[in-house]
Amino acid sequence: QQMALVLLRTLIGWHFLYEGLVKLVWPAWTRAGVPLGRFSSAGYLRSSTGPFADVFRAFADASWLPWLDLLMGWGLLLVGLGLMLGLFTQLACAGALGLLALFYLSWLPTRGVAEPGTEGNYLLVNKNLVEAAAVFVVLAFRTGRIAGLDLLLARPRAVRAPVAEAAR
């Protein structure tokens, strides 16, 4: 069970890490007026269909959209690294859940038919919601305590506690 949980965390981490890398450096995302390796989420945001579609559409035309794009790329990358390495796992899970909630709410699947850019027919449950449920499992089982760099951070505290109690 523990191996399966760590494997799940690692695979989710890879997904986030790779999505972040693509958004930060992939040449296919370049377009006129955007430096090499940059992308724009404007098209995605403009086509938003969720309950906050107006807010997401406003972001698409905001002057600070390049900063939002950069923040998204780095957020995905850092969440992915945290999950893959088991470093600050609970924080990485919270970040993943926040990002997945944004993705889900921007494209809430309510039509039940094929949508442009998707490979299936979704009605309320899509990949983002399923991945969020998987992240919630990783969060609930505190997989950083099973394997990962969180173990290295926890050990010094565990060693100091008995010494402090013996000094009393």
ZIMO-V403757 format. One record per residue. N is the residue number from 0. SS is DSSP state (H for helix, E for strand, L for the rest). OMEGA is omega in whole degrees, -180 to 180 (NA if undefined). Layout:
# ZIMO-V403757
n=N ss=SS omega=OMEGA
n=N ss=SS omega=OMEGA
This chain:
# ZIMO-V403757
n=0 ss=L omega=-180
n=1 ss=H omega=177
n=2 ss=H omega=180
n=3 ss=H omega=179
n=4 ss=H omega=179
n=5 ss=H omega=176
n=6 ss=H omega=178
n=7 ss=H omega=179
n=8 ss=H omega=-178
n=9 ss=H omega=180
n=10 ss=H omega=176
n=11 ss=H omega=178
n=12 ss=H omega=178
n=13 ss=H omega=-180
n=14 ss=H omega=180
n=15 ss=H omega=-180
n=16 ss=H omega=-178
n=17 ss=H omega=177
n=18 ss=H omega=177
n=19 ss=H omega=178
n=20 ss=H omega=180
n=21 ss=H omega=-177
n=22 ss=H omega=-179
n=23 ss=H omega=-171
n=24 ss=H omega=-174
n=25 ss=L omega=-178
n=26 ss=H omega=-179
n=27 ss=H omega=-179
n=28 ss=H omega=-177
n=29 ss=L omega=176
n=30 ss=L omega=-178
n=31 ss=L omega=176
n=32 ss=L omega=180
n=33 ss=L omega=-179
n=34 ss=L omega=179
n=35 ss=L omega=179
n=36 ss=L omega=180
n=37 ss=L omega=180
n=38 ss=L omega=175
n=39 ss=L omega=177
n=40 ss=L omega=-175
n=41 ss=H omega=-179
n=42 ss=H omega=179
n=43 ss=H omega=-178
n=44 ss=H omega=180
n=45 ss=H omega=-178
n=46 ss=L omega=-179
n=47 ss=L omega=-179
n=48 ss=L omega=-174
n=49 ss=L omega=-177
n=50 ss=L omega=179
n=51 ss=L omega=-176
n=52 ss=H omega=-179
n=53 ss=H omega=179
n=54 ss=H omega=-180
n=55 ss=H omega=178
n=56 ss=H omega=177
n=57 ss=H omega=177
n=58 ss=H omega=-177
n=59 ss=H omega=-178
n=60 ss=L omega=-178
n=61 ss=L omega=-179
n=62 ss=L omega=-179
n=63 ss=L omega=178
n=64 ss=H omega=178
n=65 ss=H omega=178
n=66 ss=H omega=177
n=67 ss=H omega=178
n=68 ss=H omega=179
n=69 ss=H omega=178
n=70 ss=H omega=179
n=71 ss=H omega=179
n=72 ss=H omega=180
n=73 ss=H omega=177
n=74 ss=H omega=178
n=75 ss=H omega=-179
n=76 ss=H omega=-178
n=77 ss=H omega=176
n=78 ss=H omega=179
n=79 ss=H omega=178
n=80 ss=H omega=180
n=81 ss=H omega=-180
n=82 ss=H omega=-179
n=83 ss=H omega=-177
n=84 ss=H omega=-175
n=85 ss=L omega=-178
n=86 ss=L omega=-174
n=87 ss=L omega=-172
n=88 ss=H omega=-179
n=89 ss=H omega=178
n=90 ss=H omega=178
n=91 ss=H omega=177
n=92 ss=H omega=178
n=93 ss=H omega=177
n=94 ss=H omega=179
n=95 ss=H omega=180
n=96 ss=H omega=178
n=97 ss=H omega=179
n=98 ss=H omega=180
n=99 ss=H omega=176
n=100 ss=H omega=177
n=101 ss=H omega=-179
n=102 ss=H omega=-179
n=103 ss=H omega=-177
n=104 ss=H omega=179
n=105 ss=H omega=180
n=106 ss=L omega=-179
n=107 ss=L omega=-176
n=108 ss=L omega=-178
n=109 ss=L omega=-175
n=110 ss=L omega=180
n=111 ss=L omega=178
n=112 ss=L omega=179
n=113 ss=E omega=178
n=114 ss=L omega=176
n=115 ss=L omega=178
n=116 ss=L omega=177
n=117 ss=L omega=-179
n=118 ss=L omega=180
n=119 ss=L omega=176
n=120 ss=E omega=-175
n=121 ss=L omega=172
n=122 ss=L omega=-179
n=123 ss=L omega=-179
n=124 ss=L omega=177
n=125 ss=L omega=-178
n=126 ss=H omega=-178
n=127 ss=H omega=180
n=128 ss=H omega=178
n=129 ss=H omega=179
n=130 ss=H omega=177
n=131 ss=H omega=177
n=132 ss=H omega=178
n=133 ss=H omega=177
n=134 ss=H omega=178
n=135 ss=H omega=176
n=136 ss=H omega=179
n=137 ss=H omega=178
n=138 ss=H omega=-176
n=139 ss=H omega=-178
n=140 ss=L omega=175
n=141 ss=L omega=-174
n=142 ss=H omega=174
n=143 ss=H omega=177
n=144 ss=H omega=180
n=145 ss=L omega=-179
n=146 ss=L omega=177
n=147 ss=L omega=-177
n=148 ss=L omega=175
n=149 ss=H omega=178
n=150 ss=H omega=179
n=151 ss=H omega=179
n=152 ss=H omega=-177
n=153 ss=H omega=-175
n=154 ss=H omega=-179
n=155 ss=H omega=178
n=156 ss=H omega=-179
n=157 ss=H omega=-180
n=158 ss=H omega=-178
n=159 ss=H omega=-175
n=160 ss=H omega=179
n=161 ss=H omega=180
n=162 ss=H omega=179
n=163 ss=H omega=179
n=164 ss=H omega=-180
n=165 ss=H omega=-180
n=166 ss=H omega=-179
n=167 ss=L omega=NA
